[in-house]
Amino acid sequence: MVSKRSRALLAALLVAALGSACAAETGAGGAAAGRAGPAAGRQPQRPPGAADALTAYVERVQKAQAARALAARKWGLRATPLAAPPPPAAAEKPHITFRKGFGVGDPALPPVFTTVPTKERIVFLTIDDGAEKDPRLLEMMDELDVPYSAFLSDYLVKEDYGYFARMRDRGVALHNHTLNHRYMPALSYAEQKREICGQQDVIERYGKRPPLFRPPYGNYNADTLRAARSCGVRAVPLWAAEAFPDHMEWREWDRDLHPGDIILTHFRGREDWNGTMPDMIRQVMDVVTAKGYAVARLEDYV
């Protein structure tokens, strides 16, 4: 397990690495800064006691950020997406609880939340349902190295299970959004359990039974959460902001991002909104980066 002291040192080295990367790449449209390197015969200093493994990590971050800068130019982003800090060790993950006003009277049920408690300037990108299966999305996200989580409904996914297998193979976590995307509070407990557990079985075919569930439309009741728990669900992430190809919509009163916010968007195309999946990613990443946030992997924190 990584200690807090080691994580602090790692974060310091990461900041130094990104500063170095920014000197070589000044954003999606930038050029090399042209700074002189260390004098001949002298090596750049690093924090006393830094392990070689940490140095190797920093070098990987620099290379990854340089590749991300090239991808940002290719895909038309205004600036290179920021790199997320190292994730917490398993024992140091944030404690997730119900958002105030989102409980159903039983704190032992899977918590419903819109923001992960963290002080890091990170947000989480989640994509729902599975209607649009644009291969350019897989290519774009792979090249940008931006993590995201997919919450899938079988009635849409079954049109092309292979598309989401390719997504899984790129490291994307696949989660539960019910079999048929029905309004859960209108269903009986047994019906809700069938919708949730049935989709757990579908997603498990991809290799892992998902621990996260998002109810359609964000609507649920106590039966929803009880059924979800019985199916192996541990938490119910909703969202604090929603992304479209041409704008963002906000849940919070200040219409802004905050550390740990979850961003929702959907697998959609021109038939449903004014743009494509790459258009939507371009929009949300431009907003996130301009506000000084990096996109982190939700499963590393929940």
Secondary structure as the mmCIF struct_conf table of DSSP 4:
data_model
#
loop_
_struct_conf.conf_type_id
_struct_conf.id
_struct_conf.beg_label_comp_id
_struct_conf.beg_label_asym_id
_struct_conf.beg_label_seq_id
_struct_conf.end_label_comp_id
_struct_conf.end_label_asym_id
_struct_conf.end_label_seq_id
HELX_RH_AL_P HELX_RH_AL_P1 LYS A 4 ALA A 24
BEND BEND1 GLY A 27 GLY A 27
TURN_TY1_P TURN_TY1_P1 ALA A 28 GLY A 29
BEND BEND2 PRO A 38 PRO A 38
HELX_LH_PP_P HELX_LH_PP_P1 ALA A 39 ALA A 39
TURN_TY1_P TURN_TY1_P2 ALA A 40 GLY A 41
HELX_LH_PP_P HELX_LH_PP_P2 GLN A 43 GLN A 45
TURN_TY1_P TURN_TY1_P3 PRO A 48 GLY A 49
HELX_RH_AL_P HELX_RH_AL_P2 ASP A 52 LYS A 74
TURN_TY1_P TURN_TY1_P4 TRP A 75 GLY A 76
BEND BEND3 ARG A 78 ALA A 79
HELX_LH_PP_P HELX_LH_PP_P3 THR A 80 PRO A 81
STRN STRN1 LEU A 82 LEU A 82
HELX_LH_PP_P HELX_LH_PP_P4 ALA A 83 ALA A 89
HELX_RH_3T_P HELX_RH_3T_P1 ALA A 90 GLU A 92
HELX_LH_PP_P HELX_LH_PP_P5 LYS A 93 ILE A 96
HELX_LH_PP_P HELX_LH_PP_P6 PHE A 98 ARG A 99
TURN_TY1_P TURN_TY1_P5 LYS A 100 GLY A 101
BEND BEND4 GLY A 105 GLY A 105
TURN_TY1_P TURN_TY1_P6 PRO A 107 ALA A 108
BEND BEND5 LEU A 109 LEU A 109
HELX_LH_PP_P HELX_LH_PP_P7 PRO A 110 PRO A 111
STRN STRN2 VAL A 112 PHE A 113
BEND BEND6 THR A 114 THR A 114
STRN STRN3 THR A 115 THR A 115
BEND BEND7 LYS A 119 ARG A 121
STRN STRN4 ILE A 122 ASP A 129
HELX_RH_AL_P HELX_RH_AL_P3 PRO A 135 LEU A 144
TURN_TY1_P TURN_TY1_P7 ASP A 145 ASP A 145
STRN STRN5 SER A 149 LEU A 152
HELX_RH_AL_P HELX_RH_AL_P4 ASP A 154 VAL A 157
TURN_TY1_P TURN_TY1_P8 LYS A 158 GLU A 159
HELX_RH_AL_P HELX_RH_AL_P5 TYR A 161 ASP A 169
TURN_TY1_P TURN_TY1_P9 ARG A 170 GLY A 171
STRN STRN6 ALA A 173 ASN A 176
BEND BEND8 LEU A 179 ASN A 180
HELX_RH_3T_P HELX_RH_3T_P2 MET A 184 ALA A 186
BEND BEND9 LEU A 187 LEU A 187
HELX_RH_AL_P HELX_RH_AL_P6 TYR A 189 GLU A 204
TURN_TY1_P TURN_TY1_P10 ARG A 205 GLY A 207
BEND BEND10 LYS A 208 LYS A 208
BEND BEND11 PRO A 211 PRO A 211
STRN STRN7 LEU A 212 PHE A 213
HELX_RH_3T_P HELX_RH_3T_P3 PRO A 216 GLY A 218
HELX_RH_AL_P HELX_RH_AL_P7 ALA A 222 SER A 230
TURN_TY1_P TURN_TY1_P11 CYS A 231 GLY A 232
STRN STRN8 ALA A 235 ALA A 235
STRN STRN9 VAL A 236 PRO A 237
BEND BEND12 ALA A 240 ALA A 240
STRN STRN10 ALA A 241 ALA A 243
BEND BEND13 PRO A 245 ASP A 246
STRN STRN11 MET A 248 TRP A 250
BEND BEND14 ARG A 251 GLU A 252
TURN_TY1_P TURN_TY1_P12 TRP A 253 ASP A 254
BEND BEND15 ASP A 256 ASP A 256
TURN_TY1_P TURN_TY1_P13 PRO A 259 GLY A 260
STRN STRN12 ASP A 261 ASP A 261
STRN STRN13 ILE A 262 HIS A 266
TURN_TY1_P TURN_TY1_P14 ARG A 270 ASP A 272
BEND BEND16 TRP A 273 GLY A 275
HELX_RH_AL_P HELX_RH_AL_P8 MET A 277 ALA A 290
TURN_TY1_P TURN_TY1_P15 LYS A 291 GLY A 292
STRN STRN14 ALA A 294 ALA A 296
HELX_RH_3T_P HELX_RH_3T_P4 LEU A 298 ASP A 300
TURN_TY1_P TURN_TY1_P16 TYR A 301 TYR A 301
#
